[in-house]
């Protein structure tokens, strides 16, 4: 998506900006804002409890797979000699 220009507007005592629908953030989404120099970044906030639950589920599923078995050794692949193929 290319750059989109818009104007800020007054909302109570704050200055606000509307995010286009194409940005994919539904109304009511918690966000974090950070200013680095002239750049203002708006990102969906990370829910620490939800992230911890995802990692816990991943660990549970990995443990259900069981232990890793040793790697089977295969016979080496022998390539035939071909004339003219060096």
C-alpha positions in Angstrom: 0.0 0.0 0.0 1.3 3.4 -0.9 1.4 6.5 1.3 -1.9 8.1 2.2 -2.2 11.8 3.0 -4.8 13.0 5.5 -5.3 15.9 7.9 -5.4 15.9 11.7 -8.5 17.2 13.4 -9.5 18.3 16.9 -11.2 15.7 19.1 -11.9 17.3 22.5 -8.6 18.5 23.8 -6.6 16.1 21.6 -5.4 16.1 18.0 -6.6 13.0 16.1 -6.2 11.3 12.8 -8.5 8.8 11.1 -7.0 5.5 10.0 -8.3 4.2 6.6 -10.3 0.9 6.7 -7.6 -0.6 4.5 -5.2 -0.5 7.4 -7.1 -3.4 8.9 -7.5 -2.2 12.5 -11.1 -2.6 13.7 -12.7 0.0 16.0 -11.8 -0.5 19.6 -8.3 -2.1 18.9 -5.8 -1.3 21.6 -2.7 0.3 20.0 0.7 1.5 21.2 2.1 4.7 19.8 5.8 5.7 19.6 7.4 8.8 18.3 10.9 8.5 16.8 12.1 11.8 15.5 9.5 12.9 12.9 8.0 9.5 12.6 4.9 8.4 14.6 4.4 4.6 14.7 1.0 3.1 15.6 1.0 -0.6 16.2 -1.6 -3.0 17.6 -0.8 -3.5 21.3 0.5 -6.9 22.4 -1.7 -8.7 24.9 0.9 -10.4 27.1 -1.6 -12.9 28.5 -2.7 -14.0 25.0 0.9 -14.3 23.8 1.8 -16.4 26.9 -1.2 -18.7 26.2 -0.1 -19.1 22.6 3.5 -20.1 23.7 2.1 -22.5 26.3 -0.1 -24.1 23.7 2.9 -24.5 21.3 5.0 -26.1 24.1 2.1 -28.5 24.9 1.8 -29.5 21.3 5.5 -30.0 20.8 5.7 -32.1 23.9 2.8 -34.3 22.7 4.9 -35.2 19.6 7.3 -37.1 21.8 11.0 -37.4 21.9 13.2 -36.9 18.8 14.4 -40.2 17.5 18.0 -40.6 16.2 18.5 -39.9 12.5 18.7 -43.0 10.3 21.9 -43.3 8.4 21.6 -44.1 4.7 24.0 -45.7 2.4 26.0 -43.1 0.5 24.8 -42.2 -2.9 27.1 -43.4 -5.6 27.1 -41.4 -8.8 28.2 -43.2 -11.9 31.1 -42.0 -13.9 30.0 -40.3 -17.1 32.3 -39.4 -19.8 32.3 -35.7 -20.7 30.6 -34.7 -17.4 33.3 -33.2 -15.3 
